[in-house]
Amino acid sequence: MKINKQHVEWVSETNNILHTIEDAGRVCYKSVSTGNHEEFIRRLIDAGHLSVLEHGNITMRIVTDRGISHEWVRHRLCAYSQESTRYCNYSKGKFGNEITVVPPSGIDKTTKAYDIWFGCMQNIEKVYIGLLDVGYKPEIARSVLPTCLKTEFFVTANIRQWRYMIGIRANKKAHPMIRELMHLAHKEIEKRYPVLVYNLSIDEK
């Protein structure tokens, strides 16, 4: 059995994303570009003209557990492509003949609670592989897989939607694990296009 840490990876964005957003905004106002995309986009955000941000898309690869992925995919206006437990056979060599799980937040590795959780995961792995060994397909054997099974998915969303998701999921009321992911997503956007998360209020970790 493998233990995996959740994480976020940048995949791609709309070509010339800042230019595209500025051009869309200037169509509304019939104004001429000054070449300063960031300044114009900041003015749009300050004015609450966020619909213009929908012309830019960002794609990220998310690695987390199944429970958190179920929370994430409730967000609409996104495109998702997710690892399938129906077709992925974790007893095969490309998966290392083992399941991969993501440790729950808040359980210290040095505690008895972690030992209980880890033992449970080992038993689940044995049952899952045992079902496959006696001839059941992955789509049936998956019924015993845990919520903390590692999964990965691609998510594409427009900038307005990214701002919305980060704004509500990176706060202290959100589940700690999805909160961590949204903070990571925020950092990925901020280091490439800081203006796209300009004036976005989020709780500190």
DOVO-790514 format. One record per residue: residue in one letter; x, y, z of N, C-alpha, C in turn. Coordinates in steps of 0.02 Angstrom, whole numbers, plus 32768, in hexadecimal, padded with zeros to 4 digits. Layout:
# DOVO-790514
AXYZXYZXYZ;...
This chain:
# DOVO-790514
M802A7FC48000800080008000802C803E8000;K8018806F7FD9804080AD7FD2801A80E77FF3;I803F811280138024814F80318037818A8004;N800781B47FF3801381EB7FC47FFB822C7FE2;K802082627FD8800C82A47FF07FE482C77FB9;Q7FAF82E97FCB7F88830C7F997FAF83487F7F;H7FA3835B7F417FC583947F247FA283AF7EE7;V7FB983E87ECF7F9C840A7E957FD384177E63;E7FC6840B7E237FF684197DEE7FD684457DB9;W7FFA84797DA47FE384A37D6D7FE9847C7D2D;V7FB6847F7D027FB8845C7CC17FBC848E7C87;S7F8B84BA7C827F8A84E97C4A7F5A85227C57;E7F5C85547C2B7F2F858C7C2F7F1E85A47BE8;T7EEB85CD7BE27ED985EB7BA37F1586107B86;N7F2186087B467F58862D7B267F4F86787B30;N7F86869A7B437F8486E37B4E7F4986F67B7B;I7F4686D47BB47F0B86DA7BDF7EFB87227BF5;L7F2E87487C087F22878C7C1E7F0C87B87BE4;H7F2B87AE7BAB7F1987D47B6F7ED187C57B5B;T7EBF87847B5D7E7B87707B4A7E4787917B77;I7E5487907BB97E2587AE7BE87E2087FA7BDD;E7E5A881A7BD37E5888627BC77E3188727B87;D7E3F884E7B517E1B885A7B127DD088537B1A;A7DBB881F7B407D7388157B4B7D56884F7B72;G7D7A88677BA47D61889E7BCC7D5E88DF7BA4;R7D8D88E97B777D8E89277B507D5789277B1B;V7D4188ED7B067D0788EA7AD97CCB890A7AFB;C7CC388FC7B3C7C8989187B617C8C89647B64;Y7CC8897E7B6D7CCE89C77B767CE589EC7B38;K7CF389C67B027D0B89E37AC37D478A107ACF;S7D7489F87AFA7DB08A1F7B0A7DED8A007AE8;V7E228A267AE37E5F8A107AC17E9189F77AF5;S7EB289C07AE57EE289A37B147F1F89CF7B1D;T7F3489D47B5C7F7289F87B6B7FAC89C87B70;G7F9D89877B6B7FD289557B717FDE893E7BB7;N7FBD895C7BE87FC689487C2E7F8B891D7C42;H7F9188DB7C347F5A88AD7C417F4788AB7C8B;E7F7A88A87CB77F6D88A17CFE7F4588DC7D1A;E7F5889187D067F3589537D207EEB89527D0A;F7EDF893F7CCC7E9A893E7CB47E7189087CD8;I7E8F88CD7CE27E6C88967D047E5E88A97D4D;R7E8C88CA7D6E7E8088E17DB27E4489107DB5;R7E3E893B7D847E06896A7D827DC489437D77;L7DC689107D4D7D8A88E77D437D7488C67D85;I7DA588AA7DA97D9688887DE87D7B88BA7E1B;D7D9B88F47E1F7D8389277E4F7D3C893D7E3F;A7D2C893E7DFE7CE889537DE97CB5891B7DEE;G7CCC88DE7E007C9F88A57E057C8A88897DC2;H7CAF889A7D8D7C9F88827D4A7CC388407D3E;L7CAE880D7D657CD187CD7D677CC0879F7D2C;S7C8987AD7D097C7687827CD17CAD87807C9C;V7CD387B57C977D0987B87C657D3F87837C74;L7D4687727CB47D7987407CC77D6786FB7CAE;E7D2986F17C987D1486B07C7F7D33869F7C3C;H7D5486CF7C1C7D7486C27BDB7DB986A17BE2;G7DD0869A7C1F7E1186797C2A7E0886397C52;N7E2786027C3B7E2385C17C5D7E6785AB7C77;I7E6585877CAF7EA185687CCA7E91851F7CD8;T7EC084F37CC77EBA84AB7CD57EEE84967D07;M7ED984717D3A7F0884567D6C7EFB840C7D76;R7F2E83E97D8B7F2983A27D9D7F29839E7DE9;I7EF583807E047EED837B7E4C7EF783337E63;V7F2183297E957F2982E77EB47F1182ED7EFC;T7EDE82C57F0C7EC082C87F4E7EA082857F5D;D7E7182827F8C7E4D82437F987E0782477F7C;R7DE5820E7F797DA3820A7F5B7D7082377F7E;G7D74823A7FC07D4482637FE67D4982AD7FD3;I7D8682C67FCE7D90830C7FBC7D7D83187F73;S7D8B82E87F487D7882F07F017D2B82F57EFB;H7D0782D27F257CBD82D67F237CA6831C7F36;E7CCA833C7F657CB983817F767CC983B07F3C;W7D0483A67F1E7D1A83D47EEA7CEC83D37EAD;V7CD983977E977CB383937E587C6B83AC7E60;R7C5783C07E9B7C1683E07EA47C1784267E86;H7C5384417E7C7C5884847E5D7C4A847D7E12;R7C1B84A47DFA7C0884A27DB47C3384D27D8C;L7C2284DA7D4C7C4885047D1F7C9184EF7D1B;C7C9C84AF7D267CDF84927D227CDC84547CF5;A7D1484457CD57D1A84067CB07D4783D87CD9;Y7D3183997CE27D5783697D0B7D67832A7CE3;S7DA2830F7CEE7DB582CC7CD57DD882AA7D0F;Q7DBA82747D297DD282557D677DE4820C7D5D;E7E1681F77D837E2B81B07D867DEF81847D97;S7DE7814D7D727DAD81227D7A7DBD80E47DA3;T7D9A80DC7DDB7DA3809E7E027D8180637DE0;R7D5680717DB07D35803B7D8B7D6580197D5B;Y7D8F80407D3B7DBC80247D087E04801C7D20;C7E1880407D557E5C80397D6F7E5F7FFC7D9D;N7E8C7FCE7D8D7E967F927DB57ED67F9A7DDD;Y7ECF7FA97E1E7F097FBA7E477F357F7E7E58;S7F1F7F427E437F497F077E4F7F7B7EFD7E16;K7F767F277DE27FA37F217DA87FE57F447DB6;G80177F307D8F805B7F4A7D9880627F957D92;K803B7FB47D6580437FFD7D5C802D80247D99;F800880037DC67FF580237E05801F80087E40;G80517FE07E2F807C7FC37E63805B7F8C7E8A;N80257F6F7E6F80007F387E907FE97F4C7ED6;E7FD37F8B7EDC7FBE7FA37F1E7F917FE07F15;I7F6A7FED7F497F42802A7F487F6C80637F64;T7F5A80A07F537F7B80DB7F6E7F4681047F94;V7F5781187FD07F29813D7FFA7F48817F8010;V7F1C81AF80207F3281F080397F2181F48083;P7F52820080AE7F43820280F67F12823A8107;P7EE3822E81347EB5826281487ED9829A816D;S7EC182D781657EE1830F81897ED3830881D3;G7F03831E81FA7EF9832182437F0B82E28268;I7F2082AD82457F35827082687F81826B8265;D7FA08273829E7FE9827182A480028229829B;K803882228274805481DF8267806D81BC82A6;T807A81E282DA809681C58317806081AE8348;T802081B483357FEA81A583637FCC81608357;K7FA7814883887F83810983827F4D810E834D;A7F2F814983467EFB815383137F16814582CD;Y7F53815B82C07F71814F827E7F7C81038274;D7F9280E182A77F9D809982A27F5B80748292;I7F25808B82B27EE3806D82A57ECF8078825C;W7ED780B782467EC680C882007EF0809F81CF;F7F31809D81DB7F5F807A81AE7F4E802F81AA;G7F3F801181E37F2C7FCA81E47EED7FBD81BD;C7EBD7FEB81C37E7F7FE5819D7E8C7FE88152;M7EB88015813D7EC8801B80F57EEA7FDC80DB;Q7F157FBE81047F357F7F80EF7F027F4880E5;N7ED27F4481137E9D7F11810D7E727F1C80CF;I7E627F5B80C17E3A7F6B80867E5F7F568047;E7EA07F6480457EC87F51800B7EC67F058000;K7ECC7EE080367ECA7E9780307E877E7F8016;V7E517E9D802F7E0E7E8980197E047E9A7FCF;Y7E187ED67FBB7E117EEC7F767E377EBE7F46;I7E767EB17F557E9E7E857F2A7E837E3E7F2C;G7E6A7E297F667E4D7DE67F6C7E117DDE7F3F;L7DE67E107F3B7DAC7E0D7F0F7DC17E087EC5;L7DF57E2D7EB37E0E7E297E6F7E2C7DE47E61;D7E4F7DC97E927E6F7D877E8A7E3C7D4F7E7F;V7E017D577E9C7DCE7D227E927DA07D317E57;G7DB37D627E2E7D917D6C7DEE7D627DA77DE6;Y7D5C7DCF7E1C7D2F7E097E157D537E417DEF;K7D2B7E667DC87D467E9F7DA27D527EDA7DD2;P7D7F7F087DBE7D8B7F437DE77D4B7F6A7DF7;E7D1A7F6B7DCA7CDD7F917DD57CB47F757E0F;I7CBF7F347E1F7C9E7F157E597CCB7F1A7E97;A7D0A7F0A7E8E7D397F0C7EC77D407F527EE5;R7D357F857EBD7D3D7FC97ED67D0D7FDB7F0F;S7CD97FB27F187CA87FC17F4C7CC77FC27F92;V7D017FA37F9A7D217FA27FDC7D567FD87FE4;L7D647FFD7FAF7D9A802F7FB27D8680697FE0;P7DB7808780037DA780BB80357D9D81008016;T7D7E812B803C7D76817180287DB98193801E;C7DEB817E80447E2D819D803F7E58817F8008;L7E3B81577FDB7E60813E7FA17E78817A7F79;K7EB881787F667ED381AE7F3D7EB181AF7EF8;T7EA081EC7EE37E8581F57EA07EA682327E81;E7EA282387E407EBA82747E1F7E8982877DE9;F7E8482C87DDE7E5782E07DA97E7283217D8C;F7E60832D7D4D7E6D836D7D2E7E2E83987D38;V7E3883D77D487E0084057D4D7E1184447D25;T7DE284577CF97DE984957CD37DAF84C27CE6;A7DC085007CF77D8C85307D0A7DA285767CF3;N7D7085A17CEA7D8285E67CD97D99860B7D18;I7DB786447D0E7DD686687D467DA2867D7D7A;R7D6886927D637D3586A57D937D2386697DC0;Q7D1E862E7DA37D0D85F27DCA7D4685DF7DF9;W7D8585E57DE27DBE85D77E0E7DBC86067E4B;R7DAF86467E3E7DAB86767E757D7386637EA6;Y7D3B864E7E8A7D02863B7EB57D1485FD7EDF;M7D3085C97EBF7D40858C7EE37D7485997F1A;I7DA885BD7F087DDC85CC7F397DBF85F77F71;G7D9586277F607D7986537F927D5086307FC7;I7D2A85FD7FB37CFF85DB7FE57D1F859D8003;R7D5085807FE07D6E85417FF97DB2854B801C;A7DCE858780177E0E859380397E0285B7807B;N7DC785B080967DBA85D080D77DB3859C810E;K7DB185B4814B7DB5858881857D79855A818E;K7D418568816C7D06853E81727D0A85018144;A7D37850281147D3D84CB80E47D6284908104;H7D5A845580E67D80841A80FC7DCB842980F6;P7DF3841581287E3A842681277E5F841080E7;M7E4B83D880CB7E7083BE80917E5F83E58051;I7E1E83F680477E0E841D800C7E2784658015;R7E29847B80527E4484BD80617E8E84C0804D;E7EB3848B805E7EFA8488804B7F02848A7FFF;L7ED884647FDC7EDD84637F937ECE84A77F74;M7E9C84CA7F8F7E8A850C7F747EC1853F7F81;H7EE285397FBA7F1B85657FC87F5385577F95;L7F5D85177F857F9185067F547F7D85207F0F;A7F3D85197EFC7F2685337EBC7F2F857F7EB9;H7F1E85A07EEF7F2785E97EF37F7085FC7EE7;K7F9E85D77F067FE585E67EFE7FFC85DB7EB6;E7FE185A67E967FF385987E507FDE85D17E22;I7FA285EC7E2E7F8B86247E057FB286637E16;E7FBC866E7E567FDD86AC7E6D802486B27E52;K8049867B7E4F808E86807E398095868B7DEE;R805F867A7DC8806186837D7F803C86C37D69;Y800086CC7D857FD687057D727FB787247DB0;P7FDE87477DD87FC487617E187F85878C7E11;V7F7E87AF7DD97F4487DA7DD07F0387B27DCF;L7F0687727DBB7EC9874A7DB67EAC87387DFB;V7ED5873D7E2F7EBC87337E737EC087737E9B;Y7EC787AB7E777EC887ED7E977E8987F87EC0;N7E9388127EFD7E5B88257F297E2F87EA7F3C;L7E4B87AD7F397E2687727F4D7E3587637F96;S7E0387677FC07E0D875F80087E088715801B;I7E3E86FB80387E3D86B680517E5C86B48097;D7E47868380BE7E62867B81017EA9866080FC;E7ED3867781297F16865B812D7F1186148149;K7F4285EB81397F4185A681537F4885A5819E;
